């Protein structure tokens, strides 16, 4: 991951951003409840939500976080995306250069190096194990839970996500620095997808492909509870096309045409 420059403006469609983060300690699971789609813990920021708005707040041109002429986080063909204040490459891609402000990613030749769980576990000390330590390998990751008999049991992670109000799990990451196994959760059907563009299922629902799974969100909920990239919330939201891309469009009722 690469930290985004704090003095740069950021605006992205909701694709790749609307996921939740459920983190597991050795003693069990816990979640916080910030607005709408994001959960997180222990200083780990969950997946932030940023959206282009038709309301009064200003946004950037939707290309992504600006840099000094290098790649833009989330820009078309950059193969990168933002979670919190970090920029990461999508699965199968790595940074194209050593420049910390270049957010463009290039295809990685090697497959993800996944580590299977140990032969046994201690249920008093361990609760979860993830085969991947890289967010880029999220789609290939496998999540295990420690059973009371001291054996690891393969689990999709969806049951934990559903307990936290989500519909499915994108996958997991072993965050050794924080001592956590992080399970990223999403809303929507969760069926496999292969880079399909964002679309509107109806006037309220934006669908998107992230981490090779199909997600969906309510634009009214996003606009009213999460807001735009500046944290400004709005009276109304709908799914529509703007600048050639489908997005959640937010507005206040006093704006012309809002709520129609």
PyMOL commands that set and color helices and strands:
alter all, ss='L'
color gray80, all
select helices_A, chain A and resi 135-140+158-163+219-226
alter helices_A, ss='H'
color red, helices_A
select strands_A, chain A and resi 2-3+20-25+28-30+80-83+86-89+93-95+105-107+128-130+143-146+152-155+168-175+180-186+199-200+205-210+213-218+236-242+245-251
alter strands_A, ss='S'
color yellow, strands_A
deselect
rebuild
show_as cartoon
